[in-house]
């Protein structure tokens, strides 16, 4: 597999993927919501690029001393190749460099692949949000301690 680069997402990257979000990635958000997220205060989005092609992206909300992972999305035909792990590791590095103490996220209870990714990275289940995704689909709340800055 060719080398994958993790970079900060730009508006140009957004323009490249906005028309293919639901077909190539997932129907989690529409393009307008993604753009507002990308431009949002305290938000940072990353892209995974392979040979110049966007194969994944991830977003976070930084509000020190906490951070929330908004999403990690991999192109459908590129899944199970470690791209999600690369994006997550980059977000953990950003958290450590920005004095983040705790990271939070929600994951669909049915998405066992994502849940395993987060558990492998040291996230622990802290609760459930019933019907968070609608149609009876619950979200599992997870968290991870990053930096222990308390004296």
C-alpha positions as CSV (number, residue, x, y, z in Angstrom):
1,X,0.0,0.0,0.0
2,X,1.3,3.4,-0.9
3,X,2.2,5.9,1.8
4,X,-0.7,7.7,3.4
5,X,-0.3,11.3,4.5
6,X,-2.4,12.9,7.2
7,X,-2.9,16.6,6.6
8,X,-5.1,19.4,7.8
9,X,-8.3,19.5,5.7
10,X,-8.6,22.6,3.5
11,X,-11.6,24.1,1.7
12,X,-10.1,22.7,-1.5
13,X,-10.2,19.2,0.0
14,X,-13.8,19.8,1.0
15,X,-14.6,20.9,-2.6
16,X,-13.1,17.6,-3.9
17,X,-15.2,15.4,-1.7
18,X,-18.5,17.3,-1.2
19,X,-20.3,15.8,-4.1
20,X,-19.2,12.2,-3.2
21,X,-19.8,12.2,0.5
22,X,-22.8,9.8,0.4
23,X,-21.6,7.6,-2.4
24,X,-17.9,7.2,-1.5
25,X,-18.0,7.7,2.3
26,X,-21.3,7.5,4.2
27,X,-24.5,9.4,4.6
28,X,-23.7,10.6,8.1
29,X,-23.8,14.3,7.2
30,X,-24.6,16.3,4.1
31,X,-22.0,18.5,2.5
32,X,-23.3,21.7,4.1
33,X,-23.0,20.3,7.6
34,X,-19.5,19.1,6.8
35,X,-18.5,22.6,5.5
36,X,-19.9,24.3,8.7
37,X,-18.0,21.8,10.8
38,X,-14.8,22.5,8.8
39,X,-15.2,26.3,9.4
40,X,-16.4,26.0,13.0
41,X,-14.6,27.6,15.9
42,X,-12.3,25.3,17.8
43,X,-12.8,22.6,15.1
44,X,-10.0,20.9,13.2
45,X,-10.4,18.4,10.4
46,X,-7.8,16.1,8.9
47,X,-7.6,14.3,5.6
48,X,-5.8,11.0,4.8
49,X,-4.4,11.2,1.3
50,X,-2.9,8.4,-0.8
51,X,-1.3,9.4,-4.0
52,X,-3.2,12.7,-3.8
53,X,-6.6,11.1,-3.4
54,X,-8.6,11.7,-0.2
55,X,-9.2,8.2,1.3
56,X,-10.5,9.4,4.7
57,X,-11.1,12.3,7.0
58,X,-11.6,13.0,10.7
59,X,-12.8,15.9,12.8
60,X,-12.4,17.1,16.3
61,X,-13.6,19.9,18.6
62,X,-10.9,21.2,20.9
63,X,-12.1,22.9,24.0
64,X,-9.2,22.5,26.4
65,X,-8.8,20.7,28.6
66,X,-11.3,18.5,26.6
67,X,-11.5,17.3,23.1
68,X,-14.4,15.6,21.3
69,X,-13.9,13.4,18.3
70,X,-16.6,14.3,15.8
71,X,-16.0,11.6,13.3
72,X,-13.6,9.3,11.5
73,X,-14.8,8.5,8.0
74,X,-13.0,6.2,5.6
75,X,-13.8,5.8,1.9
76,X,-15.9,2.7,1.5
77,X,-13.4,0.8,-0.7
78,X,-10.4,1.7,1.5
79,X,-11.7,0.4,4.8
80,X,-9.9,-2.1,7.0
81,X,-6.5,-0.9,5.8
82,X,-5.5,1.0,8.9
83,X,-6.4,4.5,7.7
84,X,-8.8,5.0,10.6
85,X,-6.0,4.1,13.0
86,X,-3.7,6.7,11.3
87,X,-6.3,9.4,11.6
88,X,-7.0,8.5,15.3
89,X,-3.3,8.5,16.2
90,X,-2.8,11.9,14.6
91,X,-5.8,13.3,16.7
92,X,-4.2,11.7,19.8
93,X,-0.9,13.4,19.0
94,X,-2.7,16.8,18.5
95,X,-4.4,16.3,21.9
96,X,-1.1,15.6,23.6
97,X,0.5,18.7,22.0
98,X,-2.5,20.9,23.0
99,X,-2.6,19.9,26.7
100,X,-5.9,18.1,26.3
101,X,-6.7,15.9,29.4
102,X,-9.7,14.0,28.2
103,X,-11.1,13.0,24.8
104,X,-14.8,12.0,24.3
105,X,-16.8,10.5,21.5
106,X,-20.0,8.7,20.6
107,X,-20.0,5.6,18.4
108,X,-23.0,3.7,17.1
109,X,-23.5,0.7,19.3
110,X,-23.8,-1.4,16.1
111,X,-20.5,-0.2,14.7
112,X,-18.3,-2.8,16.4
113,X,-15.4,-2.1,14.0
114,X,-15.1,1.5,15.2
115,X,-15.7,0.5,18.8
116,X,-12.8,-1.9,18.6
117,X,-10.6,0.8,17.1
118,X,-11.3,3.1,20.0
119,X,-10.9,0.4,22.6
120,X,-7.5,-0.6,21.1
121,X,-6.5,3.1,21.5
122,X,-7.4,3.1,25.2
123,X,-11.0,4.5,25.1
124,X,-13.4,3.2,27.7
125,X,-17.2,3.0,27.6
126,X,-18.7,5.5,30.0
127,X,-22.4,5.5,29.1
128,X,-25.1,5.1,26.5
129,X,-27.3,7.6,24.7
130,X,-30.5,5.8,23.8
131,X,-31.9,6.3,20.3
132,X,-29.1,8.8,19.5
133,X,-28.9,7.9,15.9
134,X,-32.7,7.4,15.6
135,X,-34.5,4.2,14.6
136,X,-33.6,2.7,18.0
137,X,-29.9,2.9,17.3
138,X,-28.0,3.8,20.5
139,X,-24.7,5.6,20.9
140,X,-22.0,4.4,23.2
141,X,-20.2,7.2,24.9
142,X,-16.5,6.7,25.3
143,X,-13.6,8.6,26.8
144,X,-9.8,8.5,27.2
145,X,-7.5,10.3,29.5
146,X,-4.6,11.8,27.6
147,X,-2.4,14.1,29.7
148,X,-2.3,14.1,33.5
149,X,-1.7,17.7,34.1
150,X,-2.9,17.8,37.7
151,X,-0.2,18.3,40.4
